[in-house]
Amino acid sequence: MNFESNSDKQDESRRTFLKTAAAAAGFMIVPRHVLGGPGFQAPSDTVNVAGIGIGGMGAGDVDLMAELNQNIVALCDVDGEYAAKTFNKYPKAKRHTDFRKMLETQKDIDAVVIATPDHLHFPVAMAAIRQGKHVYCEKPLTYSVHEARRLADAARQASVATQMGNQGHAYEEMRLLREWIQDGAIGTVTRVEAWTVHPVWPQGMMERPKEEPAIPKTLDWDLWLGPAPLRPYHPAYIRMLWRGWLDFGTGGIGDMGCHTLDPAFYALDLGAPVSVEACGSIFVPTVTWDKPKNTETYPQASIIRYHFPANGSRPPVALTWYDGGLMPERPEELEEGRVMGAGLGGVLFIGDKGKIMCGSHGADGVRLIPESRMKDYAKPPKTLARSAGHHREWIEGCKGGAKPGSNFDYAGPLTECVLLGNVALKAGRKILWDPVQFAVTNVPEANAFLKREYRQGWEV
């Protein structure tokens, strides 16, 4: 017999309120000054947040939720030592190791923040969505192209608030970039060059470590592996090093593509590419070459070429991605001694009347080049809605407000585009992509790279 406590009923009523309290005139709450004076935050204005994967980037995400005056009610991590600082910082939050048990047993959770390794993004996010939780997930949204499509569909059907952690999407510079391009600041854009210094972790290894050290007592290795195939524990896989391994991460483009390709995706309404071609250093494709195969890690550096079809009045666009320190040709308009891009890389938009350059996250200075063009440019009116902040957007969405800017209907297709670069790397030849059929049409074997096989018991 299933007994429901009064606490459970109260929690359910509270979540129902958060989902339905948005009226036609906007989300209605009792003014703070009526309830408790300046600074008082009404319960209806607060979201109960759980952090999943809280040792690295997730620690910062949880802190931002707390800074926005939301309730941190649960924390989950398989690595107790790595997550200890965050666990200790929020002593009132319930501690968990297994996200599945947390979601099953703790009924006061309204929303989850996910910052696990890439291979766990989809299982965690899908489990939360199926329970009606709002989801913030770090980039890339998923490990595979297929997972990105499924997760966007599931979030839409569940009507939950979602946001991917490509924080630059909320920046002022992102809006300026789109407004300037639409204003014709550099004419018709037909080419984009994007680059990053990442990876900054080891890649290009042909073999796994042969040592089998003892698993740390504070680490649940089986849960860390999740849907990935079983393998012995080794410290070469954890604490960000997982990004370079095929079973766990998504390489240089997976790490930075959702940041660095976002400006072009947003400003030019790129949508899905029609073809992708890639090459990489110290990386042997697994389909076409009869040579020793690298089935373990991504290449140290890669170049990936995307071609996007015309969209309305915009002609086709060719976009080239460089990682591992590779760079496009330096534009002749760029002044001597001036650094290309900013931060961890950059983006160069090439039009028939000029060029625009920005940093790796669409910010760090969106400028026409040379600087004399920037000084002479009469900027257009600001016509796009501005963001209140990337995390704040999501919190307001959880409470019935507007959809966040990088919600999964936007982030899903962006992630698909990014991860098709890895499909092309593995295929070893140019692939033609049909987003409606969801298929590589010219290299049937490459369709196997759109998905992953889940370890028994982890099927989603």
Phi, psi and omega in degrees: 000140183256115179260135177251126181281164174300324179298319179297318180296320179295319179297318181294320178298321181295316179294321178299320179299315182298328183277334189245358187285353179284115177266176181301329181273359180121175181291125186255124174227156177290132181306141182300324185292337177286320186276322187198020177082177181303135178089349180287136179246118181294148178305326180291348181258015186232137179251135175275113189250140172246136176259130181236113188085081194242015182271328183249249180301328181298330178298317178293322178297317178297317179300320179294323176298318179294320179296334176272013174066033174264159183276122173269101188258343182207146177225137185222130175201144180275349183245093185298325180290313181296325184266001188303319183300317180287318175306313184288333182289334182235073186295338181280342180286139176288138184263139180220157173250321183255116182297331180294316178292323178300312182292330180285325191256331184261106190271357183267008182277126176263327189208154180233146174247121189248124178218043176281174167303157188305322186293347179256353183305309185294309179302319181291311182296319180294320178298319180292316180298320180295340175260012176077020179273145171286150189227127166248123183231132178296162180278157346293155185305320182218174178277328185233161178298316181298319179296323179298317179295314181296319184291320178297319179297317182294318180295320179296316181293327182276348180056043176258156178280131184227155176202134172265150186276050169260081193302333181297341180298337181269354187290152175301320182299329179296320178292317180300318181302312180296317180297319181292318180294318177294334178282351181081026183303326178235022179075214181273123182271125178235350180222145175223136174243131180226140184212159177212153175281343179290152010281147175245023175233167183294134171216169179088003179286138182270342184227158174280160172300142180268340179289153177231075180293163179293145177287130177303143182297337182270003183242128172268095187294323180296317177291325178298318178295322179054237184282352182285157179299150178296142172203157178296149176295143169205140181296347178292351183260341192253178176054061178079335179296340179300338187300332183274347185268133185302326183287341189238320186249188181230018173072195183297315182288326177295323180290314188249347184299322181290343171274305194279332175273346181302316179305317179289319180301319183280313186289330185250002182049056188293317185069210184274142175286158174265339177207153178218134179225138187217153171217152183214158178275144177045055181209119180258118180303157187257006182249311196254340187259131179270067180221173175307135189256133174273101179252016186246315188225165174281164180290161177294328180208153181210159171234129183231128183248119178254145171235126182249142181285166174300151179221104184065233180279350180279131178284176176302152181234133173257124180239130178243132180252137176232134173223177180071021180094352175291151186221152171286171176297137180293126180294139183294339180285343185283128185298149179301132179087351180275134183286141175282126179072202180194161180068238184261009181164212180185176179223135178239120177262128185244112178250174181281359178231014178152189183223148172238138178235140175218175182278185189292338181249020182079001180243215178057035174095088171278117187220140164289146177237144359290175184299334178297326176294322180296318182293329182272349186284126175273102186296141180285167175299152177278109185254343183269145176297138179268156182269144174277356183130141189300311180286323179297322176307314183294316179300316179296324176296322177299331183263015175097006180280195183297156177296134176300155185295325179252042175298166190294340174292335174266313185291329179298305178299324176299315179295319176305312180300311181302311186285343172297336174299320178289327176299316179295322177300315182288327180289327179078013178201168181297132178248144174257131190245130174244104184290336179285311175287345186054061185205146165279121191268343185251345179230084186307325182297333183290342179296338176296335182277355178285337185236178170224154173275132180266139176301146182305131182096349181246011180299139182238000000 
